[in-house]
Amino acid sequence: MNLFEYFWFSKFLNSMKKALFLLNFLITTVISFTNAQQIISPSSFLGYELGTQFTNHHKVVDYFSYISANSSNVILEKYGITNENRPLFISYISSEENIKNLEQIRQDNLKRTGILKGNPAIKVGIVWLSYNVHGNEASSTEAAMETLYKLITENKDWLQNTVVIMDPCLNPDGRDRYVNWFQQVKNIPYTANPDALEHNEPWPGGRPNHYLFDLNRDWAWATQIETQQRLKIYNKWMPHIHVDFHEQFINNPYYFAPAAEPFHETITDWQREFQTEIGKNHAKHFDKKGWMYFTKESFDLLYPSYGDTYPTFMGAIGMTYEQAGHGKAGLGIITENNSELTLKDRIEHHTTTGLSTVEVATKNTSKMIEEFQKYFDNSELEVKNYVLKGDASKITSLTKLLDKHEITYYTTKESSAKVYDYNSKSNKTIQLTKTDLVIPTNQPKGKMVKVLFEPETKIKDSLTYDITAWSLPYAYGLQGFSTKNELPNVATNNLDNQKSTFVENAYAYIHKWNVVTDAAFLSELLKNTINVRFSNADFSIEGTKYVKGSLVILKNDNEHLSNFSDLIKNISVNLNEKIVAVNSGFVSTGFDFGSSNYSLIKPKNIALLTGEKVSPYSFGEIWHFFETQLKYPVTVLNTSNMGRVNLNKYNVIILPEGFNANDKELKIITEYTKNGGTIIVIGTALNNFSNKKDFLLKTKKDSLSGSKKPNLVPFKNQERNYLNKIITGSIFKSTIDTTHPLAFGYDTFYYSLKLNGTSYKLFNEGINVGYFPENATNVSGFAGKGALKNVSNSLLFGIENKGRGQLIYMVDNPLFRSFWENGKLFFANAVFLN
């Protein structure tokens, strides 16, 4: 090749290189553009415009799965399943680099809390957005899909230093209950008239979960499987911000943080200030649109079991966002100002606050992480340990709750300690034993420990959104103490290590009776046709003392079972229950086993009322108790069928709170009891019998009512003046008659969670099994002065005999939200021992 040819060949090669570079650039651009186009909106994916109909849960999951499969910015993770077998999912949304380093980001964040050891390296903010905890507040799940789409298509820059965790539906069972109903009854096109069927949900509504629990009040108590599974993943991440999306009444403007007073004292200045910062950013976006909103009202940060308070006490900025709507709004509804509130409006509002939250977080990542880390310094907490004494089974039950929250506990060595005694409300010195439970505040979740275990919560403002007392030592029936001194950590493996004793052809087996798991053991025995007796008096045998209520299982009573011993052994092992074998029926003290003082417990045929006349929550608490704790069969009867069912087939009928009988139904109930049936009456259902001529139950009049003085209280103060007449979830100490089977397993006193100011007179002829004595006062929580006066000398648990049957009155609901563990044995006694 000559010089001339070489010159032109070189130019040709350079031209080709430029052309190839250009071609490669164009191809890359087209591919990138095509990939961007592959991510389609929720409307395009679903086949209808978002907001024109409600989306079933499985289609929501489909959309989140689709995004995860087609975007390198999103990972979808299944974390659980509901009672009705619907999946629970969360999505992680962030930059590609953060997604690749997701596990390192998680671990580094836990290092900031002290849960993991080491020095964190990566500074990435973590924002958790939770939707649709109340199933009929359905716009939020629709908004979750739109928020996800906009995050990865319009706001990718925010994801460079932020991981967004989205749970599109915390309550799939409740959501689908609402959505399926709405799709069945809505007009086509929908009607905005509030009178229409589509705006009036039937009982029980879509708000609660399968067992009709309010999941937004279950975060701390973790009684429901949705909560239990969510906490496992929540505690793996410990986000810096957590938002709970809700809906409220149709005429309310949008609500967002900052929250209302009272704030719990553990909430830091930074948490309050950053709530305000986020709220101001929301306001900026809402102002541009002319949307109405309000802050600092109604929704406080005190009760620890909400989706805003629980994360707050775990170091996050916990917030509730409330959009007008819920089950009343449908696809569109006319509001008080004669305008129409549509589902599209509701979606847009929730999408705006969700994106605004991420926007503020990404602009304040360093400060947010710095303050988050500071929250876990618990050196300033005055109380260093909470100490619990009591029955080993009750302590074990409490440790199961602590395990759900990954809170550390231990036992200590035998020694003396200066403590504050919850019961006597005084400082004293006590002896510690190896079986006492110690929960230190010197641990990452030390502030949550304080919130859950302190004897009384400080309340700056009594006008609160929920109950004001929940201290776990009272709830679990344990002696509670606090100490300002450190205690040595010994172990946690000797809390309940007693084992059963088995003797082939034993004369009898004995089982204690003082905690609800004992009732579950009895349930299993009865289901296996094992005859069981309970003692009506204390006794001792072979060197061991047993108290009233102890279960005695005699070989002679069970000759119909060829595998009697094997059955007893297998049941006790499977339930981890201790039974003691004895070789004689001759006792050292008390009555021999052949005495009539050992009553045979007959299997019970139980009916539980449900339907529009009862509280869905109260019904759900009882239903859940039978199916998940007692595991004993119960027949659910609709109140509308009372006149068509032969109630005499049932030994026990349970009336949940809210039940309101008409004259015909009250007559049916009365005849049922006269014929030998037992009726258990819970809470407000007592209204059916109070002040009626044929029943003993009488209300105590409000000491502040009936006044002939004119009402001169200024209108603006009348709401607070009303507080004098109410009790907002306060703990009272009651006196218990332990000689009656309804109280077997209890001490002579019991701490009851009183939920309202209604009080009843003590019986002159009936049996006062539990009552509040003279000058009874609240040991924790708020109680108005007028209501407080009525508590003295009032009924807690009472029995009215009628014909061959009885009415068992439970003034305070012992199954409330399923977290007041120490009350549950009263309910089991009413079912099995009466």
C-alpha positions, 0 to 999 in steps of 0.5 A: 500500500502506497502513501496515498492509499494509506491516507484514504484508508485511515480516513475511512477507518476513522469515519467508520469508528465515528459511525459505529460510535454514533450507532452504539449511542443511538442503540443504547439510547433507544434501549434505555428509552424502551426500558423506561417505556416498559414500566407502565402506570397502574392504570395501564396495567390494570386496564382501568383508570386508577380511581374509577374502581377499587382494586382487589388485593391480588391485583395490587400484588400483581402490579407490585410483582410486575414492577419488581420484575421489570425495574432494577430499582425495586425488590418485592418480598413476601413476609407473611400470610393472613388468616384467609391465606392472602399474602403479605408483601413489602417492596424495597425501592431505591437506586440500583446501587442501594438495591445491590447493597441493601443488606449492608444498608440494613445492617449499618442501620441496626448498628446505629441502634446498637442492635448489631455491633460495629461502626456503620459506613453507609448513610442511607435514609429509610422511609417506611410507608404503610397502607390500608391497615383499616380495610375499608380505608381503601384509597391508600392501597390505590395510592400505594401503586401510584406512589410506587410508579412515580417514585421510579419514573419521576423521582429517581433522584430521591432514591440515591440516598433513600430506601423506601419500604412500602407495605401496600396493604397491611390488612388484605382480609379487611380490604377484600371484605370491603372491596368485594362488597362494594363491587357487588352493590355499587350502581353503574355508574356510581351514585354520589348520594350518601343515602345509597347502599354503596355508601353504607357498609353492612356489619361488620364492615371492612375496617378490621381483619379476619378476627375483627381486630383493629390492627392499628391498635395491635402494634404493641400487643401483637395478638394478630398474625398480621402484626406478628409477621410484620414486626419480624420484618420491621425489627430487621430494618428499624426505619427512620420514618414510618407513615401510616395512611388512613381515612376519616369522616367524609367532611374532614379535611386532610390531616397530617403531622405534627400530631396533637398533644399529649406526646409521651415524654420519651418523644424527643424534641427532634422527633417533634420538630421533624414532624413539623418540618415534614408537615410544612412540606405537605402544606406547601404542596397542598397550598398550591392545589388549594386543598384543605388540611389541618394539623396538631388536632385529634391524633396524639402520640401517647398510646403505644400500640398505633402505627405512628406511636410504636415506630416513634418509641422505636426511634422513628418519626412516626406519623398518621395521615388521614384522608376523608373517605373510609367506607362511606365514600365509595367512588364518589360522595357529596359532602357537606359543602355540596361538592363531590369527594372522589376516589381519584381525589383521595388517591391524589392526596395520599400520593402527594403526602407519600411523595412529600415525605420521601422528598423531605427525608432525602433532603435531610438524610444526614441530620435524620440519621444522626438524630435517629442514632442519638435516640438509642442512647438510654443513659439518661433514663432514671429507671435502670431495670424493671423487675417482675415476680410471680407465677412462672407461667405468667412470666413465660407468657410475658417473655413471649411478647418481649420476644416478638419485639426483640426486647432483652430480658434476663434473670439475676442472682439472689440478692437484695435490691432497693426498688419502687413497689407498684402495689404499695406505691412505695420505695422498699428493699426486696429479695431477688430470686433466680426466677424473677424476670429483669427487663433492663432499660440499658438496651437498644429498645430501652425507651420502649421498655419504659413505655410498656412497663412504667407503672403510670404514664405521665399525661399532660393533657387528658383529652386523648384518643385512646386508653391512658393505661396499659402497664404490662405488670398489671396486664399480666398479673405480676408483681412489678418493681422498678429500680434505679440500680443496675442488676447483674445478668445471670441467665434466661433459661431457668424461668420455667423448666419444671417437667411433668411426672408420669407414673403408669397406672397412677391413681390421679394426675394434678394440674394447677389452675392460675393462668389462661394456658391452664384453660387451654390444657383443660380444653384439650382434655375435654376434646379428648373425652377425658373426665376432669374435676376441679377442687373447690377447696385447697388441699395437699398431697404427697408433700405438695400444696394445691389451691382451689381450682386445681384440676384433678384427673382420676383414673377411675373417672376415665376407665372408658379410655384404654389409652388414658395414660398415653393421652395425658402424657402426650397432651401435657408434652405437646402443650408444655404443661406440667402435671403431677402423678399421685398414687393415692386419693388420700390427701394430707389436708383438705378433702380426699379425691372421692369427696363432692368437693371435686366437681366434674367439669362437663364438656360445654356446648357454647354459643356466641352471639354475632351480627348487627346487634353486637360490637364486631370488636367484642365479638372478634375478641371472644371468637379469637380467644376460643379459636387461638388460645382456648382452641375450644369449639364455639357455635356462632349464632346470628342475633337475627336467628335467636327466635328460630334456634333452640337455645336450650341445646347450649350450656353457655351463651355469650353476649358480647359488648354492644348487644341490645336485646328487644323485649322478645329477645330479652324474654327468650334469654330470661327463659333460657336461664330459668331452664338452667343455662348460663349467660356471660354478659360482657361490658356494655351488654349489661345494659340489657339487664340493668334497672329492669324489674326482673333483674338485680343489676342496677346502675350507680348514678353519675355523681355529677348528673341530676344537678339542678344548677344551671350550666354556666360552663363556657361552650369552649370548655364543655368538652373538657368538662365532660371528662369529669364523667368519663374514664379513658382506659384506666387501671383500678385495684379490685377486691376478689372473693377467691372462694367462688369458682369464678375467681379460682386461680386469682389472688384476693385482689385484681387490677382491672382495666376500666374502659368507661365511667359506667358503674353498677351497685353491689348486689344485696342478693346476688354474688359479688365475686369482684368489686371495687372497695370503698375509696377505690381509685385509679392506680394508672391512667385518667379518670374524671372526678365524677366517674371516680366517685362512682367506682367506689363500692361498685361491681366488677364481676357478679352472678345473678341466679335465675331459676336453674341458671345464672347470669354472669356479669363482667362489667369490665371486658377481660378480653379487651384487645386480647392484651389484658392477659390476667383477665382471661382466666376469669372468662375461662372460669365463667365458661368451664367452672360455673 
